[in-house]
Structure formats: structure tokens, C-alpha cells
Amino acid sequence: MSILRLNKIQNPSGTDAMTVDESTGVVTFSNTPVNAGGGKILQVQYVNKTDQTNFSTSYVDILTKNITPSATSSVILVQAAVAVRHNSVGQHAIKLIKTLGGSASLNYEVGDFYHPSGTGVSGNMKLQFADAPNTTSSIEYKIQVKAETGSGATNLDYNGTLNGVCSLVLMEIGA
């Protein structure tokens, strides 16, 4: 059996193409490896909410999470699921807000749920959004909920029992 031990590989011009940290074994490339394949999940950030939030006709924050992309070429896949209950007849909506550098650059109402029967009707609103932020700065993604008409609450079932969950998942995908 042969063993190859090294702590760096240089390219033909003599500059480091790859280094290996001797104490941790972490391999670092000076450039993105060619033909290494994109589409790999580089990191996942998430937050879950299991408590109740009552809402009416103004948006309220329910989920907020930050992610810092490792490369400007990365795509951030945003996924959210919001469990809601109608307290009265009406329509519910959720909104995705992206904040980068202190300014909201995305303010997108992405889902709605209507039920004409009134109180006790529960359901889920979901969204999926692929963002190409072109930055390595921290990005905040926020989900808000409101009732277009009437009122509602998060995480309640048809009996008003608290047993639901709202989730926001952020995945950085390498290009």
C-alpha cells in the first residue's frame, strides 16, 4: 500500500493551487476546482416557530433568518411553510422580505389562502424562491403574515389547539 502525504499542490507557475491544514486536515483551493460540479448545498440556515401569533389586516413578522453566502456566484433557495387558522371569514397572505445592507431589495407577497366558511378553518401557505444575491455579505430573509380581511393566528388547528409549526429554511447552493 502506498501513502501520499502533502500539505500543498502547486500549479505549473509555482503558485499554490491547493493547501491542506496540517492540524485540521481542511483542504483549501485557491480557485474553484474545474469540473467539481455545481449545485451542492454549501450551508443550511433555518428557524422554526411553534408558538401562536395573532394577526389581522397589517403584516406582522413571524420568521427571520440571516445567511452569509460563501461566494458571489451562490444561489440562495428560500423555503417557507406557514401554518394558519382563520378566526373569521377572509383571505390570508404571506410576504417574503429580503434585506441586504440595511435596505429591503425584495418585498414580495408570495402566497394567499382564502376560505369562505369562517372560523376554525386551518391551512398552510408555502413559498419557494431562488435568489441570486451576488454578494458575500449577510442577507436577512423575513416572512410576514396578515389577513387581507378578517383575522387569523399561526399554528392553531381547527379546534384552536396549538400544534402547528412555521418554518423558514435558507440553503446556499454552489454554482
Contacts in CASP RR format, 6 or more apart in sequence:
PFRMAT RR
TARGET T0000
AUTHOR 0000-0000-0000
METHOD contacts of the structure
MODEL  1
MSILRLNKIQNPSGTDAMTVDESTGVVTFSNTPVNAGGGKILQVQYVNKT
DQTNFSTSYVDILTKNITPSATSSVILVQAAVAVRHNSVGQHAIKLIKTL
GGSASLNYEVGDFYHPSGTGVSGNMKLQFADAPNTTSSIEYKIQVKAETG
SGATNLDYNGTLNGVCSLVLMEIGA
6 20 0 8 1.000
7 19 0 8 1.000
7 20 0 8 1.000
7 22 0 8 1.000
8 16 0 8 1.000
8 18 0 8 1.000
8 19 0 8 1.000
8 20 0 8 1.000
9 16 0 8 1.000
9 17 0 8 1.000
9 18 0 8 1.000
10 16 0 8 1.000
10 17 0 8 1.000
11 17 0 8 1.000
15 30 0 8 1.000
16 30 0 8 1.000
17 29 0 8 1.000
17 30 0 8 1.000
17 31 0 8 1.000
18 27 0 8 1.000
18 28 0 8 1.000
18 29 0 8 1.000
18 30 0 8 1.000
19 27 0 8 1.000
19 28 0 8 1.000
19 30 0 8 1.000
20 26 0 8 1.000
20 27 0 8 1.000
20 28 0 8 1.000
21 28 0 8 1.000
32 71 0 8 1.000
38 173 0 8 1.000
38 174 0 8 1.000
38 175 0 8 1.000
39 173 0 8 1.000
39 174 0 8 1.000
39 175 0 8 1.000
40 173 0 8 1.000
40 174 0 8 1.000
41 171 0 8 1.000
41 172 0 8 1.000
41 173 0 8 1.000
41 174 0 8 1.000
42 70 0 8 1.000
42 71 0 8 1.000
42 74 0 8 1.000
42 172 0 8 1.000
42 173 0 8 1.000
42 174 0 8 1.000
43 67 0 8 1.000
43 70 0 8 1.000
43 171 0 8 1.000
43 172 0 8 1.000
44 169 0 8 1.000
44 170 0 8 1.000
44 171 0 8 1.000
44 172 0 8 1.000
45 65 0 8 1.000
45 66 0 8 1.000
45 67 0 8 1.000
45 169 0 8 1.000
45 170 0 8 1.000
46 65 0 8 1.000
46 167 0 8 1.000
46 168 0 8 1.000
46 169 0 8 1.000
46 170 0 8 1.000
47 63 0 8 1.000
47 64 0 8 1.000
47 65 0 8 1.000
47 167 0 8 1.000
47 168 0 8 1.000
48 165 0 8 1.000
48 166 0 8 1.000
48 167 0 8 1.000
49 62 0 8 1.000
49 63 0 8 1.000
49 154 0 8 1.000
49 155 0 8 1.000
49 165 0 8 1.000
49 166 0 8 1.000
49 167 0 8 1.000
50 155 0 8 1.000
50 162 0 8 1.000
50 164 0 8 1.000
50 165 0 8 1.000
50 166 0 8 1.000
51 154 0 8 1.000
51 155 0 8 1.000
51 162 0 8 1.000
52 153 0 8 1.000
52 154 0 8 1.000
52 155 0 8 1.000
52 156 0 8 1.000
52 162 0 8 1.000
53 60 0 8 1.000
53 62 0 8 1.000
53 145 0 8 1.000
53 153 0 8 1.000
53 154 0 8 1.000
53 155 0 8 1.000
54 87 0 8 1.000
54 151 0 8 1.000
54 152 0 8 1.000
54 153 0 8 1.000
55 145 0 8 1.000
55 146 0 8 1.000
55 147 0 8 1.000
55 151 0 8 1.000
55 152 0 8 1.000
55 153 0 8 1.000
55 154 0 8 1.000
56 146 0 8 1.000
56 147 0 8 1.000
56 150 0 8 1.000
56 151 0 8 1.000
56 152 0 8 1.000
57 146 0 8 1.000
57 147 0 8 1.000
57 148 0 8 1.000
57 149 0 8 1.000
57 150 0 8 1.000
57 151 0 8 1.000
58 146 0 8 1.000
59 95 0 8 1.000
59 144 0 8 1.000
59 145 0 8 1.000
59 146 0 8 1.000
60 144 0 8 1.000
60 145 0 8 1.000
60 146 0 8 1.000
61 142 0 8 1.000
61 143 0 8 1.000
61 144 0 8 1.000
62 82 0 8 1.000
62 143 0 8 1.000
62 144 0 8 1.000
62 145 0 8 1.000
62 154 0 8 1.000
62 166 0 8 1.000
63 80 0 8 1.000
63 82 0 8 1.000
63 142 0 8 1.000
63 143 0 8 1.000
63 166 0 8 1.000
63 167 0 8 1.000
63 168 0 8 1.000
64 140 0 8 1.000
64 141 0 8 1.000
64 142 0 8 1.000
64 143 0 8 1.000
64 168 0 8 1.000
65 140 0 8 1.000
65 141 0 8 1.000
65 168 0 8 1.000
65 170 0 8 1.000
66 138 0 8 1.000
66 139 0 8 1.000
66 140 0 8 1.000
66 141 0 8 1.000
67 76 0 8 1.000
67 138 0 8 1.000
67 139 0 8 1.000
67 141 0 8 1.000
67 170 0 8 1.000
67 172 0 8 1.000
68 136 0 8 1.000
68 137 0 8 1.000
68 138 0 8 1.000
68 139 0 8 1.000
69 76 0 8 1.000
69 133 0 8 1.000
69 135 0 8 1.000
69 136 0 8 1.000
69 139 0 8 1.000
69 172 0 8 1.000
70 136 0 8 1.000
70 172 0 8 1.000
71 136 0 8 1.000
71 174 0 8 1.000
71 175 0 8 1.000
72 134 0 8 1.000
72 135 0 8 1.000
72 136 0 8 1.000
73 134 0 8 1.000
73 174 0 8 1.000
73 175 0 8 1.000
74 132 0 8 1.000
74 133 0 8 1.000
74 172 0 8 1.000
74 173 0 8 1.000
74 174 0 8 1.000
74 175 0 8 1.000
75 130 0 8 1.000
75 131 0 8 1.000
75 132 0 8 1.000
75 172 0 8 1.000
75 173 0 8 1.000
75 174 0 8 1.000
75 175 0 8 1.000
76 130 0 8 1.000
76 131 0 8 1.000
76 132 0 8 1.000
76 133 0 8 1.000
76 139 0 8 1.000
76 141 0 8 1.000
76 170 0 8 1.000
76 171 0 8 1.000
76 172 0 8 1.000
76 173 0 8 1.000
77 128 0 8 1.000
77 129 0 8 1.000
77 130 0 8 1.000
77 131 0 8 1.000
77 169 0 8 1.000
77 170 0 8 1.000
77 171 0 8 1.000
77 173 0 8 1.000
78 96 0 8 1.000
78 127 0 8 1.000
78 128 0 8 1.000
78 129 0 8 1.000
78 130 0 8 1.000
78 131 0 8 1.000
78 141 0 8 1.000
78 168 0 8 1.000
78 169 0 8 1.000
78 170 0 8 1.000
79 126 0 8 1.000
79 127 0 8 1.000
79 128 0 8 1.000
79 167 0 8 1.000
79 168 0 8 1.000
79 169 0 8 1.000
79 171 0 8 1.000
80 94 0 8 1.000
80 96 0 8 1.000
80 126 0 8 1.000
80 127 0 8 1.000
80 143 0 8 1.000
80 166 0 8 1.000
80 167 0 8 1.000
80 168 0 8 1.000
80 169 0 8 1.000
81 124 0 8 1.000
81 125 0 8 1.000
81 126 0 8 1.000
81 165 0 8 1.000
81 166 0 8 1.000
81 167 0 8 1.000
82 94 0 8 1.000
82 124 0 8 1.000
82 125 0 8 1.000
82 126 0 8 1.000
82 143 0 8 1.000
82 145 0 8 1.000
82 154 0 8 1.000
82 166 0 8 1.000
83 122 0 8 1.000
83 123 0 8 1.000
83 124 0 8 1.000
83 154 0 8 1.000
83 155 0 8 1.000
83 156 0 8 1.000
83 164 0 8 1.000
83 165 0 8 1.000
83 166 0 8 1.000
84 92 0 8 1.000
84 113 0 8 1.000
84 122 0 8 1.000
84 123 0 8 1.000
84 124 0 8 1.000
84 125 0 8 1.000
84 145 0 8 1.000
84 152 0 8 1.000
84 153 0 8 1.000
84 154 0 8 1.000
85 120 0 8 1.000
85 121 0 8 1.000
85 122 0 8 1.000
85 123 0 8 1.000
85 152 0 8 1.000
85 153 0 8 1.000
85 154 0 8 1.000
85 155 0 8 1.000
85 156 0 8 1.000
85 157 0 8 1.000
85 158 0 8 1.000
85 160 0 8 1.000
86 92 0 8 1.000
86 115 0 8 1.000
86 117 0 8 1.000
86 118 0 8 1.000
86 119 0 8 1.000
86 120 0 8 1.000
86 121 0 8 1.000
86 122 0 8 1.000
86 150 0 8 1.000
86 152 0 8 1.000
87 119 0 8 1.000
87 120 0 8 1.000
87 150 0 8 1.000
87 151 0 8 1.000
87 152 0 8 1.000
87 153 0 8 1.000
88 118 0 8 1.000
88 119 0 8 1.000
88 147 0 8 1.000
88 149 0 8 1.000
88 150 0 8 1.000
88 151 0 8 1.000
88 152 0 8 1.000
89 115 0 8 1.000
89 116 0 8 1.000
89 117 0 8 1.000
89 118 0 8 1.000
89 149 0 8 1.000
89 150 0 8 1.000
90 114 0 8 1.000
90 115 0 8 1.000
90 116 0 8 1.000
90 118 0 8 1.000
90 147 0 8 1.000
90 148 0 8 1.000
90 149 0 8 1.000
90 150 0 8 1.000
91 112 0 8 1.000
91 113 0 8 1.000
91 114 0 8 1.000
91 147 0 8 1.000
91 148 0 8 1.000
91 149 0 8 1.000
92 112 0 8 1.000
92 113 0 8 1.000
92 114 0 8 1.000
92 125 0 8 1.000
92 145 0 8 1.000
92 146 0 8 1.000
92 147 0 8 1.000
92 148 0 8 1.000
92 152 0 8 1.000
93 109 0 8 1.000
93 111 0 8 1.000
93 112 0 8 1.000
93 113 0 8 1.000
93 125 0 8 1.000
93 145 0 8 1.000
93 146 0 8 1.000
93 147 0 8 1.000
93 148 0 8 1.000
94 109 0 8 1.000
94 110 0 8 1.000
94 111 0 8 1.000
94 112 0 8 1.000
94 125 0 8 1.000
94 127 0 8 1.000
94 143 0 8 1.000
94 144 0 8 1.000
94 145 0 8 1.000
95 107 0 8 1.000
95 108 0 8 1.000
95 109 0 8 1.000
95 110 0 8 1.000
95 143 0 8 1.000
95 144 0 8 1.000
95 145 0 8 1.000
95 146 0 8 1.000
96 106 0 8 1.000
96 108 0 8 1.000
96 110 0 8 1.000
96 127 0 8 1.000
96 129 0 8 1.000
96 141 0 8 1.000
96 142 0 8 1.000
96 143 0 8 1.000
97 104 0 8 1.000
97 106 0 8 1.000
97 107 0 8 1.000
97 108 0 8 1.000
97 141 0 8 1.000
97 142 0 8 1.000
97 143 0 8 1.000
97 144 0 8 1.000
98 104 0 8 1.000
98 105 0 8 1.000
98 106 0 8 1.000
98 131 0 8 1.000
98 133 0 8 1.000
98 139 0 8 1.000
98 140 0 8 1.000
98 141 0 8 1.000
98 142 0 8 1.000
99 105 0 8 1.000
99 139 0 8 1.000
99 140 0 8 1.000
99 141 0 8 1.000
99 142 0 8 1.000
100 133 0 8 1.000
100 135 0 8 1.000
100 137 0 8 1.000
100 139 0 8 1.000
100 140 0 8 1.000
101 137 0 8 1.000
106 131 0 8 1.000
108 129 0 8 1.000
110 127 0 8 1.000
110 129 0 8 1.000
111 125 0 8 1.000
111 127 0 8 1.000
112 125 0 8 1.000
112 148 0 8 1.000
113 123 0 8 1.000
113 124 0 8 1.000
113 125 0 8 1.000
115 121 0 8 1.000
120 158 0 8 1.000
120 159 0 8 1.000
120 160 0 8 1.000
121 158 0 8 1.000
122 156 0 8 1.000
122 157 0 8 1.000
122 158 0 8 1.000
125 145 0 8 1.000
127 143 0 8 1.000
133 139 0 8 1.000
141 168 0 8 1.000
141 170 0 8 1.000
143 166 0 8 1.000
143 168 0 8 1.000
145 154 0 8 1.000
153 160 0 8 1.000
154 164 0 8 1.000
154 166 0 8 1.000
155 162 0 8 1.000
155 163 0 8 1.000
155 164 0 8 1.000
155 165 0 8 1.000
155 166 0 8 1.000
156 162 0 8 1.000
156 163 0 8 1.000
156 164 0 8 1.000
157 163 0 8 1.000
157 164 0 8 1.000
END
